[in-house]
């Protein structure tokens, strides 16, 4: 670990006494989740109208969502820190630093062939786990359009990462402890009509049937 972070990091991230108060409160709030093993339940929508299949991917640390598009393809959206994720500066010390200082976020997108075999799709993505959910088509299309618009609004910042085989753009939001990729994935799932209680800590989502 480097003895100190470069001074430019502190010009890019807001970090003050008030932030420490929020961080300490967040860590206390998240303690029960860590004690419970950090798994986050995702309850499928009950009897969605005009159902369509979407996929929730777990890459070990990151999670993503895959939505169907025309032409027999899926579009995968993922979220993270611009420097750590999009620029692939994946040092553990930098990752810890980013959790406690608000930094520039990124939105990632790639298109992949839709494969009927879930295990084959999982291997082609390089994901640890892949979970399928039936959701309402209208909700899926609304979320897909929203994410596409969010991506295109920052098209001038687009870069390609060969490591992730994904195009990234800068996002207007800020990445930190309470706004990670898994928090963002949970918001997308809620937009699809899923119930995702609590604050996701890791990418360990567990899909369950809707509660009666």
Backbone torsions as a table, in degrees:
resi	resn	phi	psi	omega
1	UNK	NA	135.2	-179.4
2	UNK	-64.6	150.7	-178.6
3	UNK	-64.8	-34.3	179.8
4	UNK	-150.9	154.6	175.1
5	UNK	-81.1	150.1	177.6
6	UNK	-60.4	142.7	-175.7
7	UNK	-59.2	-28.9	-178.2
8	UNK	-62.9	-26.1	177.8
9	UNK	-59.3	-36.9	-174.7
10	UNK	-79.8	-13.7	171.9
11	UNK	-80.1	-20.4	-175.1
12	UNK	-96.5	-15.5	-173.4
13	UNK	-130.0	135.2	179.4
14	UNK	-83.0	121.9	-175.2
15	UNK	-148.3	108.6	-177.1
16	UNK	-144.8	-173.8	-177.0
17	UNK	-60.8	-38.7	179.1
18	UNK	-62.6	-37.3	179.0
19	UNK	-63.1	-38.6	179.3
20	UNK	-61.7	-37.7	179.2
21	UNK	-63.1	-44.1	179.2
22	UNK	-64.1	-43.1	-179.2
23	UNK	-62.0	-45.6	-179.6
24	UNK	-63.0	-40.6	178.1
25	UNK	-64.8	-39.5	-179.9
26	UNK	-65.0	-42.8	180.0
27	UNK	-63.5	-39.5	177.2
28	UNK	-64.5	-40.6	-179.3
29	UNK	-67.6	-29.6	-176.6
30	UNK	-88.6	-9.1	-178.0
31	UNK	-56.3	-44.6	177.7
32	UNK	-58.9	-34.8	179.6
33	UNK	-65.9	-41.6	178.1
34	UNK	-65.1	-39.4	-179.3
35	UNK	-68.1	-27.0	-179.7
36	UNK	-87.1	1.9	178.2
37	UNK	95.9	2.1	171.6
38	UNK	72.6	0.4	178.5
39	UNK	-69.7	136.6	179.7
40	UNK	-113.0	120.3	178.6
41	UNK	-74.6	143.5	174.0
42	UNK	-124.3	112.6	-178.5
43	UNK	-93.2	122.5	179.3
44	UNK	-59.8	150.5	173.6
45	UNK	-63.4	144.2	177.8
46	UNK	-84.2	123.2	175.2
47	UNK	47.0	61.3	179.3
48	UNK	-65.2	144.1	178.7
49	UNK	-77.1	134.3	-179.9
50	UNK	48.8	64.0	-171.4
51	UNK	-67.2	149.2	176.3
52	UNK	-140.9	149.2	-176.5
53	UNK	-91.1	130.4	171.1
54	UNK	-121.0	165.8	-177.0
55	UNK	-127.6	139.6	175.0
56	UNK	-109.6	120.2	-176.4
57	UNK	-107.6	141.4	177.1
58	UNK	-119.1	118.1	-178.9
59	UNK	-102.7	12.7	179.3
60	UNK	102.9	-47.3	172.9
61	UNK	-121.0	-40.3	-178.9
62	UNK	-96.9	152.2	171.2
63	UNK	-124.3	160.3	179.0
64	UNK	-150.8	170.5	179.6
65	UNK	-127.6	135.7	178.8
66	UNK	-116.3	127.6	-176.2
67	UNK	-120.4	143.4	179.7
68	UNK	-72.3	144.3	173.8
69	UNK	-132.3	173.6	-179.5
70	UNK	-65.3	156.8	176.1
71	UNK	85.0	20.8	178.0
72	UNK	66.1	35.9	-179.3
73	UNK	-124.6	167.9	171.4
74	UNK	-121.5	146.2	173.0
75	UNK	-110.2	127.7	-179.4
76	UNK	-103.7	127.7	175.2
77	UNK	-114.2	139.4	178.5
78	UNK	-143.3	161.0	-172.5
79	UNK	-135.4	149.9	178.0
80	UNK	-177.8	-168.0	176.1
81	UNK	-84.1	136.5	-175.4
82	UNK	-59.7	-50.4	-174.8
83	UNK	-72.2	-47.2	-175.9
84	UNK	-69.8	-41.2	-171.9
85	UNK	-97.5	-61.3	-175.6
86	UNK	-64.8	-42.3	-180.0
87	UNK	-87.9	-1.5	174.7
88	UNK	58.6	37.7	173.4
89	UNK	-91.3	65.8	-168.9
90	UNK	-86.3	62.1	172.6
91	UNK	-92.6	140.2	-176.2
92	UNK	-64.0	-36.3	-178.9
93	UNK	-66.8	-38.0	177.7
94	UNK	-68.5	-37.6	179.0
95	UNK	-61.9	-43.1	177.9
96	UNK	-64.1	-42.3	179.2
97	UNK	-58.5	-42.2	-177.0
98	UNK	-67.0	-29.2	179.1
99	UNK	-65.8	-27.8	-174.3
100	UNK	-105.3	-1.2	177.4
101	UNK	-132.5	131.1	-177.1
102	UNK	-69.8	124.1	-177.8
103	UNK	-125.9	173.5	179.6
104	UNK	-65.7	128.8	178.9
105	UNK	-94.8	165.9	177.1
106	UNK	-135.3	155.7	174.0
107	UNK	-120.0	125.6	-178.9
108	UNK	-107.9	149.1	-179.9
109	UNK	-147.2	138.4	170.0
110	UNK	-149.8	155.6	178.7
111	UNK	-108.2	136.3	-179.8
112	UNK	-134.6	153.8	176.7
113	UNK	-65.2	140.3	174.9
114	UNK	-76.8	121.2	-178.2
115	UNK	-115.3	128.6	-177.8
116	UNK	-66.4	-32.2	179.8
117	UNK	-79.9	110.8	-176.7
118	UNK	-61.9	-37.5	179.7
119	UNK	-67.8	-39.5	177.0
120	UNK	-65.3	-39.8	177.9
121	UNK	-63.7	-43.7	179.7
122	UNK	-58.7	-45.8	-179.1
123	UNK	-66.0	-38.7	-179.9
124	UNK	-66.2	-30.4	177.9
125	UNK	-79.0	-26.5	-174.2
126	UNK	81.9	21.7	-178.6
127	UNK	-86.6	153.4	174.8
128	UNK	-74.8	-41.2	180.0
129	UNK	-139.4	151.3	176.9
130	UNK	-139.0	123.9	-176.5
131	UNK	-119.4	135.1	-179.6
132	UNK	-102.7	147.2	178.6
133	UNK	-138.9	141.4	172.5
134	UNK	-94.5	123.4	-179.5
135	UNK	-131.2	169.5	179.5
136	UNK	-70.9	131.1	-175.8
137	UNK	-58.6	-42.1	-178.0
138	UNK	-62.1	-39.8	177.6
139	UNK	-66.1	-42.0	179.5
140	UNK	-61.8	-45.7	-178.6
141	UNK	-64.8	-37.4	178.6
142	UNK	-64.6	-43.4	178.6
143	UNK	-67.2	-41.9	179.3
144	UNK	-60.6	-42.7	178.5
145	UNK	-66.0	-39.6	179.6
146	UNK	-62.9	-44.9	-179.2
147	UNK	-69.4	-36.6	177.1
148	UNK	-63.3	-43.1	178.4
149	UNK	-64.1	-41.0	178.5
150	UNK	-63.1	-38.5	178.9
151	UNK	-68.4	-46.8	-175.2
152	UNK	-69.6	-27.3	179.2
153	UNK	-64.1	-22.6	179.8
154	UNK	-112.9	25.1	-174.6
155	UNK	-58.1	-27.7	-178.8
156	UNK	-68.1	-15.2	179.9
157	UNK	-99.0	4.9	-171.3
158	UNK	-63.8	136.4	171.6
159	UNK	-133.3	161.6	176.3
160	UNK	-112.9	131.7	175.4
161	UNK	-106.7	113.7	177.3
162	UNK	-69.3	-28.2	179.5
163	UNK	-61.7	-42.7	-178.3
164	UNK	-101.0	-3.5	-175.5
165	UNK	49.7	47.7	-172.6
166	UNK	-143.4	143.2	171.1
167	UNK	-89.6	136.3	-179.9
168	UNK	-121.5	145.8	169.2
169	UNK	-128.0	155.7	173.1
170	UNK	-68.6	147.3	-179.9
171	UNK	-113.8	153.5	-179.1
172	UNK	-71.0	-21.4	-178.2
173	UNK	-79.5	174.6	179.1
174	UNK	-116.0	139.2	-179.3
175	UNK	-94.8	129.9	171.4
176	UNK	-165.7	-168.2	-171.3
177	UNK	-52.7	-41.2	-177.6
178	UNK	-97.8	11.8	177.0
179	UNK	-145.3	65.0	-179.2
180	UNK	-96.2	-177.5	178.8
181	UNK	-60.6	-36.6	-177.0
182	UNK	-74.4	-33.5	172.3
183	UNK	-63.5	-41.9	-179.4
184	UNK	-67.4	-42.6	176.9
185	UNK	-58.8	-40.7	178.4
186	UNK	-61.7	-39.5	177.6
187	UNK	-63.4	-40.8	178.3
188	UNK	-63.9	-41.5	179.3
189	UNK	-63.5	-39.6	177.3
190	UNK	-64.1	-37.0	177.5
191	UNK	-63.6	-25.1	178.5
192	UNK	-85.3	-0.6	178.9
193	UNK	96.9	4.7	176.7
194	UNK	-80.8	153.0	173.9
195	UNK	-102.0	120.7	-179.3
196	UNK	-126.5	94.4	-177.2
197	UNK	-73.7	153.7	172.6
198	UNK	74.9	-165.4	-178.0
199	UNK	-114.3	109.9	-179.4
200	UNK	-60.5	132.0	179.5
201	UNK	-96.6	-50.3	179.7
202	UNK	-120.2	-174.4	-178.3
203	UNK	-87.0	14.4	-176.3
204	UNK	-83.2	70.1	176.1
205	UNK	-82.1	143.4	177.6
206	UNK	-125.4	108.0	-177.1
207	UNK	-76.2	132.1	-178.6
208	UNK	-133.7	159.0	176.1
209	UNK	-68.5	154.5	-179.9
210	UNK	-59.9	141.1	176.6
211	UNK	-74.7	142.5	179.8
212	UNK	-66.5	NA	NA
